[in-house]
Amino acid sequence: MKENVKVILNRVKEEGIDLNEEIHNIIGEYADPFDAKNKEIRESSLKSKGDLSIDELSAYVVELQSYLSYIAAGIEKIGIMVDNSKLIYTEQYNKAFDSIAGTEKIRTAFAENNSLDEQLVNYIYTRAYKSLQNRMTMGLESLSDLKKSLSVKSEQVILEKRSITLASQMQ
């Protein structure tokens, strides 16, 4: 591989780390508690080999619903920031475009060059928004799985009680 390609790859990694840190700074308030709860549920399920009690499943359903409502609030708040950052970018782009004379190509190039920071901020907020949306999707799938497990467990308990009742009646 060319040396220049390696330099670019390293630069992408380094700058990517910085961008990920900025994104985490934006979403951490919403994502961190959700991630911790999701990890707890996953580890508990693995530890019990998927055989959680009805009480545990019920508690996780209620807790996960609460965390998902908080994620939804974060999506709403960050969605507003995405819209606002897009407006700021567009405003800067248009101001730069209008500030120079020349052909459309020259004006476009100048405007793009002079609105790179605003575009990057918009990119960061857009990625943060998508990251929270992904967590919401994952959380809804986990919630659905927990509810299905709870339903199966409840049905098993009902069937066991009926079996015991029938067995005692037959004696």
KALINCOR-V496839 format. One record per pair of residues at least 24 apart in sequence whose C-alpha atoms are under 10 Angstrom apart, sorted by sequence separation. I is the first residue (numbers start at 1). GAP is how many residues later the second one is. D is the distance in Angstrom with one decimal. If there is no record, write none. Layout:
I/GAP/D
I/GAP/D
This chain:
91/24/9.0
92/24/9.4
38/25/9.9
89/25/9.8
90/25/8.2
92/25/9.7
93/25/8.7
37/26/8.2
38/26/7.9
89/26/6.3
92/26/7.5
93/26/9.1
37/27/7.5
88/27/9.3
89/27/8.3
91/27/9.4
92/27/9.4
89/28/8.2
90/28/8.4
34/29/9.6
38/29/9.5
89/29/4.7
90/29/8.6
34/30/7.9
37/30/8.2
88/30/6.7
89/30/5.6
87/31/9.3
88/31/8.7
89/31/8.9
34/32/9.4
35/32/9.4
86/32/8.0
89/32/8.4
34/33/5.7
85/33/7.1
86/33/7.6
88/33/9.4
89/33/7.2
33/34/7.5
34/34/7.6
85/34/8.0
88/34/8.6
85/35/9.3
86/35/8.6
87/35/9.0
31/36/9.1
34/36/8.6
85/36/6.6
86/36/5.7
30/37/8.3
31/37/9.8
33/37/9.4
34/37/7.7
85/37/4.9
86/37/8.9
30/38/9.3
33/38/9.5
84/38/8.4
85/38/8.7
30/39/9.9
31/39/9.0
82/39/8.8
83/39/8.3
85/39/9.4
86/39/9.3
30/40/6.5
31/40/7.0
81/40/9.8
82/40/6.1
85/40/7.5
86/40/9.3
29/41/9.5
30/41/5.6
81/41/8.4
82/41/8.3
84/41/9.6
85/41/9.1
29/42/9.3
30/42/8.9
82/42/8.6
83/42/9.0
30/43/8.4
31/43/8.7
82/43/5.3
83/43/9.0
27/44/9.2
30/44/6.0
81/44/6.6
82/44/5.7
29/45/8.4
30/45/8.9
80/45/9.5
81/45/8.6
82/45/9.2
28/46/9.8
79/46/8.0
82/46/8.9
27/47/7.4
78/47/6.9
79/47/7.9
81/47/9.9
82/47/7.6
26/48/9.5
27/48/9.0
78/48/8.3
81/48/9.0
79/49/9.1
80/49/9.7
78/50/7.4
79/50/6.3
27/51/8.2
78/51/5.9
79/51/9.4
26/52/8.1
77/52/9.1
78/52/9.6
75/53/8.8
76/53/8.8
74/54/9.9
75/54/6.1
78/54/8.9
74/55/8.4
75/55/8.5
75/56/9.2
76/56/10.0
75/57/6.2
74/58/7.4
75/58/6.8
74/59/9.4
72/60/8.2
71/61/6.7
72/61/8.3
75/61/8.9
71/62/8.2
72/63/9.8
71/64/7.8
72/64/7.3
71/65/6.6
70/66/9.8
68/67/8.6
69/67/9.1
68/68/6.4
71/68/9.3
67/69/9.4
68/69/9.5
68/70/9.9
68/71/6.7
67/72/8.7
68/72/7.7
65/74/8.6
64/75/7.3
65/75/8.5
68/75/9.2
64/76/8.7
64/78/8.4
65/78/7.4
64/79/6.7
63/80/9.7
61/81/9.0
62/81/9.2
60/82/9.9
61/82/6.2
64/82/9.4
60/83/8.4
61/83/8.8
61/84/9.5
61/85/6.4
57/86/9.9
60/86/7.5
61/86/6.8
60/87/9.4
58/88/8.2
57/89/6.4
58/89/8.1
61/89/8.8
56/90/9.9
57/90/7.7
60/90/10.0
57/91/9.8
58/91/9.8
57/92/7.5
58/92/6.9
57/93/5.9
58/93/10.0
52/94/9.8
56/94/9.2
57/94/9.6
54/95/8.7
55/95/9.0
53/96/9.7
54/96/6.1
57/96/9.1
38/97/9.9
52/97/8.6
53/97/8.4
54/97/9.0
26/98/9.0
27/98/9.4
51/98/9.0
52/98/8.9
54/98/9.6
22/99/9.8
26/99/7.9
50/99/9.0
54/99/6.4
23/100/9.8
24/100/9.9
28/100/9.7
31/100/8.8
35/100/8.3
38/100/9.4
42/100/9.4
53/100/7.7
54/100/7.0
19/101/9.4
23/101/6.2
27/101/6.3
31/101/7.0
34/101/8.2
38/101/7.8
41/101/9.2
52/101/8.8
53/101/9.7
19/102/9.8
22/102/7.4
23/102/7.2
26/102/6.8
27/102/8.1
30/102/8.0
34/102/9.4
51/102/9.1
22/103/9.2
23/103/9.3
25/103/9.3
26/103/9.3
54/103/9.2
19/104/9.6
20/104/8.5
23/104/7.2
24/104/7.6
27/104/8.1
28/104/9.7
31/104/7.6
35/104/9.4
38/104/8.4
19/105/7.0
23/105/5.3
27/105/7.1
30/105/9.9
31/105/9.6
34/105/8.4
41/105/9.6
22/106/8.9
23/106/9.1
20/107/9.2
24/107/9.4
19/108/9.5
20/108/9.0
23/108/8.7
